Amino acid sequence: MIRKDLLIEIAEELEDYCSNESANGTLADFLNYMYLKNSIALTQSRKVGGDHAVVEGRDVPAEDLGKLLLMMNRYAKHYIKIAFEGSLLQTPEDFTYLMVLFSYDKLLQTDLIRKNAMEKASGNEVIKRLMRLGLIESAAKVDDKRAKPISISNAGRAELFKVLPKMKTVGNILIGNLSPEERDLLIILLSKLDHHHHALMDKKDVSELDQYLHRDSD
């Protein structure tokens, strides 16, 4: 026998979804909405700010996302610092630069910097540091004589393999108390955001922050 009270509750939730989220959503969309809604309700979180001053006109979800991404970056840096003890690597960028170079025979310096989504000046500093340490080396020139291709050295491969097990541990620590399903969903969402923002970083004509909000369809 179908419970009428449960049907009424589902109908109310569906009405709320159609009114506030999407009037054209599919069943799968609605089920995902309910899953996230209940997950949020059960999620434990810590309070950072106080209640002394109330800020009017806040966009709470957007602000929370920015804050949480910054906090996760700080946690990751803390764990990575421990992982790099006894290693020649000093920063997360050292690791990601070697990881990218490892997957190529050689790569132009400008391309390596772009793939790591860094400013040219900061990226060049990372490359210079890795070059001084002997972890990367100059590669054979390409047709454009002005271009500067580089590759990972044997010493760089050895250093990378030395820290890879620890970086795997860092990843498992960062996963924290997420279930396997939540972990996979987070990877999908972060990959989607990475794809979106990496394209935005290539927009050389953007000078104002608000302009980034209107570049989705470019």
Buried (B, 14 or more C-beta within 10 A) or exposed (E): EEEEEEEEEEEEBBEEBEEEEEEEBEEEEBEEBBEEEEEEEEEEEEEEEEEEEEEEEEEEEEEEEEEEEEEEEEEBEEBBEEBBEEBBBBBBBBBBBBBBBEEBEBBBBEBBBBBBBBEEEEBBBBBEBBBEBEBBBEBEEEEEEEEBBBBBBEBBBEBBEEBEEBBEEBEEBBBEEEEEEBBEBEEEEEEEEEEEEEEBEEEEEBEEEEEEEEEEEE
